[in-house]
Amino acid sequence: MEILSEYEYFRPKTIKEAIKLLSKKKDSVILAGGTDLCNMLKDGMKSPKAVIDIKHIKTLKTVKISGNTLTVGALVTFTDVTENDDICTWFPILAEASATVASGATRNRATVVGNIVTAVPSADSAAPLMAYDTVVVIEGPKGTRRVKLHKFFKGPRKTVVKKFEIVTSIEVTTPESNHAGIYLKHQRYQGEDLAQSAVAILAFKDKTFRIGLAAVGPTPLRAHLTEAFLNGKEITPTVIEEAKEIINSEISPISDIRSTADYRRLMVKIMLERGIVAALERLDGNGPDYFERLI
């Protein structure tokens, strides 16, 4: 399908130039990976007057680890993530999630930052990034600001990014204490499909947990109530059953072409149980290998 609408095309070489263009050109959009935007242009869902292509801004292609913090630039693709040894070693559930995104061809183009900026409830990167307590770096005419990911989403396809601002990177921090995790994605079939539900879990030696969820509400979310219940407890079948009921109270899934709301609720409970068990096994040096699918 062709893109029928006409627009001006710009290719800035710096973030400053891109922000200036955003401020100057009315009704403009940012093009990074383009896997979402190009479909919208073809379908007529967006008809901008200007497209600002940021793919040639070299500073946005950075993958850098400083201390225990990983910086992922806005042009880093899912393939970049899965092929980066440092990410696979220190941030494995982000790599696990990245490997489930669509097809290889899509992963070669789609960016991790773009995945959260589009703010679809089923974004694969969102759940693990929630668990890692990720910070979103936003730049605009008034300077740079940082927003915790759990405060970044405002609704389906809505974020806190203001007019004339660009998300330039994310900062992902791996906790200093011993931990392990898992990303579970449930979908209708093996291959290119969005998540019916997704759960990311980090388990720590001090008996605390972090849990990120996607595709079970209007936005990705942290399961704070479930975390608070689990923290400090010995994990027994009884505790897990209670945790299932708590997580059920934290989600608000819908019925759509991929799943019913009731089925999503059922699967989140199953994924929570399998995820807790697998994360704890990995923490002890056993359990399933990373990238092994349990759903």
Summary of the structure (lengths in Angstrom):
residues: 295
radius of gyration: 19.2
end to end distance: 34.5
largest distance: 60.6
contacts: 969
relative contact order: 0.12
helix: 35%
strand: 24%
